[in-house]
Amino acid sequence: MVSYIRARAESLGVECSGGIAERSERLIIALTAYGLTGLSVDYAMSIGIWSVAILSIITMMQRLMIVYKAVK
């Protein structure tokens, strides 16, 4: 959803890059959680996935606000 909002905003001519967790940060969190799970760290994957989910929602809301302010 985060990438979709950015693509739709750019199709409207609005620069919509930003947010608390862009693609690279979300990928780093997911890969770190996966790596820690491989090292037998309990609950690493669930904490990582929940972190990515919450940060994605925050980023989505931030981008929606950027587009709303630009179009308004």
SENUKE-560144 format. One record per atom (N, C-alpha, C): residue number from 1; atom name; x, y, z. Coordinates in Angstrom, 3 decimals. Atoms other than C-alpha are relative to their C-alpha. Layout:
! SENUKE-560144
+-----+------+----------+----------+----------+
:  nr : atom :       c1 :       c2 :       c3 :
+-----+------+----------+----------+----------+
: NUM :   CA :        X :        Y :        Z :
...
+-----+------+----------+----------+----------+
END
This chain:
! SENUKE-560144
+-----+------+----------+----------+----------+
:  nr : atom :       c1 :       c2 :       c3 :
+-----+------+----------+----------+----------+
:   1 :    N :    0.818 :   -1.188 :    0.000 :
:   1 :   CA :    0.000 :    0.000 :    0.000 :
:   1 :    C :    0.866 :    1.258 :    0.000 :
:   2 :    N :   -0.877 :   -1.163 :   -0.082 :
:   2 :   CA :    2.879 :    2.358 :    0.758 :
:   2 :    C :    0.514 :    0.371 :   -1.390 :
:   3 :    N :   -0.508 :   -0.265 :    1.348 :
:   3 :   CA :    4.346 :    2.013 :   -2.735 :
:   3 :    C :   -1.114 :    0.463 :   -0.928 :
:   4 :    N :    1.140 :   -0.393 :    0.829 :
:   4 :   CA :    0.895 :    2.336 :   -4.307 :
:   4 :    C :   -0.345 :    1.474 :    0.222 :
:   5 :    N :    0.294 :   -1.403 :   -0.292 :
:   5 :   CA :    0.273 :    5.657 :   -2.552 :
:   5 :    C :    1.035 :    0.892 :   -0.657 :
:   6 :    N :   -1.041 :   -0.802 :    0.634 :
:   6 :   CA :    3.617 :    6.957 :   -3.775 :
:   6 :    C :   -0.186 :    0.054 :   -1.515 :
:   7 :    N :    0.190 :    0.031 :    1.453 :
:   7 :   CA :    2.922 :    5.847 :   -7.356 :
:   7 :    C :   -1.190 :    0.857 :   -0.423 :
:   8 :    N :    1.183 :   -0.807 :    0.337 :
:   8 :   CA :   -0.553 :    7.419 :   -7.378 :
:   8 :    C :    0.273 :    1.487 :    0.207 :
:   9 :    N :   -0.330 :   -1.400 :   -0.259 :
:   9 :   CA :    0.792 :   10.646 :   -5.874 :
:   9 :    C :    0.883 :    0.553 :   -1.103 :
:  10 :    N :   -0.874 :   -0.464 :    1.064 :
:  10 :   CA :    3.524 :   10.899 :   -8.472 :
:  10 :    C :   -0.731 :    0.092 :   -1.329 :
:  11 :    N :    0.793 :   -0.129 :    1.221 :
:  11 :   CA :    0.958 :   10.322 :  -11.220 :
:  11 :    C :   -0.805 :    1.298 :    0.009 :
:  12 :    N :    0.682 :   -1.292 :   -0.129 :
:  12 :   CA :   -0.786 :   13.438 :   -9.872 :
:  12 :    C :    0.976 :    1.168 :   -0.013 :
:  13 :    N :   -1.011 :   -1.044 :    0.012 :
:  13 :   CA :    2.496 :   15.339 :   -9.940 :
:  13 :    C :    0.434 :    0.454 :    1.379 :
:  14 :    N :   -0.364 :   -0.331 :   -1.380 :
:  14 :   CA :    3.027 :   15.310 :   -6.174 :
:  14 :    C :    1.213 :   -0.834 :    0.393 :
:  15 :    N :   -1.175 :    0.716 :   -0.490 :
:  15 :   CA :    6.456 :   14.416 :   -4.797 :
:  15 :    C :   -0.339 :   -0.601 :    1.357 :
:  16 :    N :    0.466 :    0.685 :   -1.207 :
:  16 :   CA :    5.668 :   11.813 :   -2.152 :
:  16 :    C :    1.030 :   -1.002 :    0.491 :
:  17 :    N :   -0.996 :    0.897 :   -0.594 :
:  17 :   CA :    8.896 :   10.379 :   -0.835 :
:  17 :    C :    0.182 :    0.426 :    1.445 :
:  18 :    N :   -0.158 :   -0.301 :   -1.409 :
:  18 :   CA :    9.318 :   10.166 :    2.868 :
:  18 :    C :   -0.795 :   -0.963 :    0.842 :
:  19 :    N :    0.678 :    0.873 :   -0.941 :
:  19 :   CA :    7.841 :    8.589 :    5.905 :
:  19 :    C :    1.010 :   -0.605 :    0.946 :
:  20 :    N :   -0.877 :    0.524 :   -1.045 :
:  20 :   CA :    9.232 :    6.884 :    8.944 :
:  20 :    C :    0.754 :   -1.246 :   -0.450 :
:  21 :    N :   -0.662 :    1.232 :    0.447 :
:  21 :   CA :   10.055 :    3.587 :    7.203 :
:  21 :    C :   -0.276 :   -0.205 :   -1.491 :
:  22 :    N :    0.144 :    0.236 :    1.429 :
:  22 :   CA :   10.626 :    3.490 :    3.485 :
:  22 :    C :    0.356 :   -1.451 :   -0.292 :
:  23 :    N :   -0.191 :    1.400 :    0.392 :
:  23 :   CA :   11.237 :    0.278 :    1.535 :
:  23 :    C :    1.280 :   -0.592 :    0.594 :
:  24 :    N :   -1.274 :    0.554 :   -0.478 :
:  24 :   CA :   14.875 :   -0.125 :    2.582 :
:  24 :    C :   -0.036 :   -0.289 :    1.501 :
:  25 :    N :    0.084 :    0.246 :   -1.444 :
:  25 :   CA :   14.147 :    0.231 :    6.299 :
:  25 :    C :   -0.871 :   -1.214 :    0.314 :
:  26 :    N :    0.870 :    1.154 :   -0.221 :
:  26 :   CA :   11.295 :   -2.258 :    6.120 :
:  26 :    C :    0.713 :   -1.294 :   -0.377 :
:  27 :    N :   -0.747 :    1.184 :    0.437 :
:  27 :   CA :   13.526 :   -4.708 :    4.243 :
:  27 :    C :    1.082 :   -0.368 :    1.013 :
:  28 :    N :   -1.039 :    0.263 :   -0.996 :
:  28 :   CA :   16.347 :   -4.354 :    6.778 :
:  28 :    C :   -0.601 :   -0.636 :    1.253 :
:  29 :    N :    0.650 :    0.567 :   -1.190 :
:  29 :   CA :   13.958 :   -5.047 :    9.673 :
:  29 :    C :   -0.415 :   -1.444 :   -0.258 :
:  30 :    N :    0.456 :    1.365 :    0.310 :
:  30 :   CA :   12.494 :   -8.110 :    7.950 :
:  30 :    C :    1.173 :   -0.969 :   -0.123 :
:  31 :    N :   -1.155 :    0.887 :    0.152 :
:  31 :   CA :   15.895 :   -9.550 :    7.014 :
:  31 :    C :    0.725 :   -0.225 :    1.321 :
:  32 :    N :   -0.604 :    0.170 :   -1.319 :
:  32 :   CA :   17.279 :   -8.931 :   10.498 :
:  32 :    C :   -0.811 :   -0.976 :    0.836 :
:  33 :    N :    0.861 :    0.931 :   -0.740 :
:  33 :   CA :   14.293 :  -10.704 :   12.028 :
:  33 :    C :    0.184 :   -1.430 :   -0.513 :
:  34 :    N :   -0.202 :    1.326 :    0.582 :
:  34 :   CA :   14.782 :  -13.602 :    9.622 :
:  34 :    C :    1.341 :   -0.580 :    0.429 :
:  35 :    N :   -1.323 :    0.456 :   -0.416 :
:  35 :   CA :   18.473 :  -13.803 :   10.457 :
:  35 :    C :    0.040 :   -0.397 :    1.460 :
:  36 :    N :    0.029 :    0.335 :   -1.423 :
:  36 :   CA :   17.841 :  -13.753 :   14.193 :
:  36 :    C :   -0.798 :   -1.272 :    0.263 :
:  37 :    N :    0.762 :    1.240 :   -0.130 :
:  37 :   CA :   15.260 :  -16.489 :   13.777 :
:  37 :    C :    0.889 :   -1.194 :   -0.356 :
:  38 :    N :   -0.938 :    1.056 :    0.366 :
:  38 :   CA :   17.928 :  -18.570 :   12.061 :
:  38 :    C :    1.021 :   -0.284 :    1.090 :
:  39 :    N :   -0.915 :    0.181 :   -1.124 :
:  39 :   CA :   20.123 :  -18.043 :   15.112 :
:  39 :    C :   -0.729 :   -0.457 :    1.266 :
:  40 :    N :    0.847 :    0.528 :   -1.084 :
:  40 :   CA :   17.315 :  -19.435 :   17.313 :
:  40 :    C :   -0.344 :    1.031 :    1.065 :
:  41 :    N :    0.459 :   -1.024 :   -0.925 :
:  41 :   CA :   16.308 :  -16.128 :   18.890 :
:  41 :    C :   -1.524 :   -0.078 :    0.043 :
:  42 :    N :    1.448 :    0.160 :   -0.149 :
:  42 :   CA :   12.814 :  -16.622 :   20.272 :
:  42 :    C :   -0.727 :    1.298 :   -0.331 :
:  43 :    N :    0.913 :   -1.096 :    0.329 :
:  43 :   CA :   10.072 :  -14.344 :   18.937 :
:  43 :    C :    0.602 :    1.074 :   -0.916 :
:  44 :    N :   -0.617 :   -1.004 :    0.862 :
:  44 :   CA :   12.431 :  -12.500 :   16.566 :
:  44 :    C :   -0.857 :    0.276 :   -1.235 :
:  45 :    N :    0.795 :   -0.182 :    1.213 :
:  45 :   CA :   10.255 :  -13.094 :   13.526 :
:  45 :    C :   -1.304 :    0.729 :    0.298 :
:  46 :    N :    1.267 :   -0.664 :   -0.309 :
:  46 :   CA :    7.012 :  -12.067 :   15.210 :
:  46 :    C :    0.218 :    1.469 :    0.360 :
:  47 :    N :   -0.296 :   -1.402 :   -0.322 :
:  47 :   CA :    8.579 :   -8.895 :   16.629 :
:  47 :    C :    0.354 :    0.774 :   -1.265 :
:  48 :    N :   -0.387 :   -0.660 :    1.245 :
:  48 :   CA :   10.096 :   -8.072 :   13.245 :
:  48 :    C :   -1.186 :    0.269 :   -0.911 :
:  49 :    N :    1.157 :   -0.164 :    0.879 :
:  49 :   CA :    6.886 :   -8.624 :   11.289 :
:  49 :    C :   -0.979 :    1.018 :    0.572 :
:  50 :    N :    0.881 :   -0.995 :   -0.617 :
:  50 :   CA :    4.812 :   -6.655 :   13.799 :
:  50 :    C :    0.591 :    1.403 :   -0.129 :
:  51 :    N :   -0.652 :   -1.304 :    0.167 :
:  51 :   CA :    7.361 :   -3.832 :   13.637 :
:  51 :    C :   -0.187 :    0.524 :   -1.418 :
:  52 :    N :    0.178 :   -0.407 :    1.400 :
:  52 :   CA :    7.182 :   -3.769 :    9.844 :
:  52 :    C :   -1.449 :    0.409 :   -0.251 :
:  53 :    N :    1.415 :   -0.321 :    0.201 :
:  53 :   CA :    3.384 :   -3.778 :    9.951 :
:  53 :    C :   -0.345 :    1.360 :    0.598 :
:  54 :    N :    0.316 :   -1.275 :   -0.651 :
:  54 :   CA :    3.157 :   -0.896 :   12.420 :
:  54 :    C :    0.682 :    1.157 :   -0.701 :
:  55 :    N :   -0.712 :   -1.067 :    0.703 :
:  55 :   CA :    5.826 :    1.161 :   10.657 :
:  55 :    C :   -0.588 :    0.256 :   -1.388 :
:  56 :    N :    0.635 :   -0.181 :    1.312 :
:  56 :   CA :    4.109 :    0.554 :    7.306 :
:  56 :    C :   -1.288 :    0.806 :    0.117 :
:  57 :    N :    1.236 :   -0.758 :   -0.209 :
:  57 :   CA :    0.818 :    1.862 :    8.673 :
:  57 :    C :    0.316 :    1.468 :    0.272 :
:  58 :    N :   -0.392 :   -1.384 :   -0.282 :
:  58 :   CA :    2.543 :    4.968 :   10.055 :
:  58 :    C :    0.482 :    0.691 :   -1.266 :
:  59 :    N :   -0.501 :   -0.566 :    1.256 :
:  59 :   CA :    4.354 :    5.532 :    6.743 :
:  59 :    C :   -1.146 :    0.279 :   -0.970 :
:  60 :    N :    1.152 :   -0.191 :    0.871 :
:  60 :   CA :    1.104 :    5.087 :    4.837 :
:  60 :    C :   -0.776 :    1.250 :    0.394 :
:  61 :    N :    0.732 :   -1.182 :   -0.467 :
:  61 :   CA :   -0.634 :    7.694 :    6.992 :
:  61 :    C :    0.783 :    1.281 :   -0.282 :
:  62 :    N :   -0.817 :   -1.166 :    0.285 :
:  62 :   CA :    2.281 :   10.112 :    6.590 :
:  62 :    C :   -0.074 :    0.366 :   -1.474 :
:  63 :    N :    0.065 :   -0.277 :    1.438 :
:  63 :   CA :    2.205 :    9.770 :    2.812 :
:  63 :    C :   -1.382 :    0.485 :   -0.415 :
:  64 :    N :    1.345 :   -0.497 :    0.288 :
:  64 :   CA :   -1.560 :   10.197 :    2.721 :
:  64 :    C :   -0.126 :    1.471 :    0.388 :
:  65 :    N :    0.046 :   -1.395 :   -0.434 :
:  65 :   CA :   -1.129 :   13.441 :    4.669 :
:  65 :    C :    0.802 :    0.893 :   -0.944 :
:  66 :    N :   -0.780 :   -0.768 :    0.963 :
:  66 :   CA :    1.586 :   14.629 :    2.248 :
:  66 :    C :   -0.814 :    0.272 :   -1.246 :
:  67 :    N :    0.811 :   -0.153 :    1.209 :
:  67 :   CA :   -0.706 :   14.037 :   -0.712 :
:  67 :    C :   -1.212 :    0.891 :    0.272 :
:  68 :    N :    1.186 :   -0.799 :   -0.351 :
:  68 :   CA :   -3.726 :   15.550 :    1.055 :
:  68 :    C :    0.360 :    1.480 :    0.069 :
:  69 :    N :   -0.417 :   -1.397 :   -0.115 :
:  69 :   CA :   -1.831 :   18.746 :    1.868 :
:  69 :    C :    0.406 :    0.579 :   -1.354 :
:  70 :    N :   -0.450 :   -0.482 :    1.300 :
:  70 :   CA :   -0.381 :   18.996 :   -1.653 :
:  70 :    C :   -1.192 :    0.237 :   -0.946 :
:  71 :    N :    1.155 :   -0.106 :    0.911 :
:  71 :   CA :   -3.729 :   18.499 :   -3.443 :
:  71 :    C :   -0.975 :    1.059 :    0.494 :
:  72 :    N :    0.923 :   -0.946 :   -0.596 :
:  72 :   CA :   -5.702 :   20.670 :   -1.051 :
:  72 :    C :    0.330 :    1.385 :   -0.361 :
+-----+------+----------+----------+----------+
END
